[in-house]
Amino acid sequence: GISKVSAVVSGLPLLAFRKSVQQEIVTAAFALLERGAPFIQFTYGPFSPLPRKEFGLVGRVRKRILSNLPPASVWVYHRATEARAAA
């Protein structure tokens, strides 16, 4: 019964999922996100857990937690089309 949300915060182990499953998650999340709203991902990988270009996303590390073992990162993603429109 949820139609729109202001943000999605995920701690799913996206690096362990096949790209097809990642794509399903991203598609479902952005279907609920209000225009310009972020998809926020917590990850232990050193790089983006999502293939940004392939999925039409722009993203960047918002925070690195180096004191965590293993080090963690918080990535913030937006749809590339919305990021260009806002620029």
C-alpha positions, 0 to 999 in steps of 0.5 A: 500500500506504499505509493511514494517514499522520500528515501530508500536506505538499504543494507542489503548485501548487493555485492553478493547478488547477481546483476539481474537481482540488483536490477530488480531491487533498483527498479522497485526502489526507484518506482517508489522514490519521489522524483530526486529522492535518494537510494542510500546503500551501506556496503563493505565493498571498496567500490560502488556496489551497483553498476552505475552506468549500466543501471542509469544511476549517478552515485558517490560515497557520502561517508567512509567509516575506516574505523570499522572492520572491514571498512564500510561506505555509505553510497548515495544514488540518484537516477542519472536523468534526474541528476542531469535535470537538477544540474 
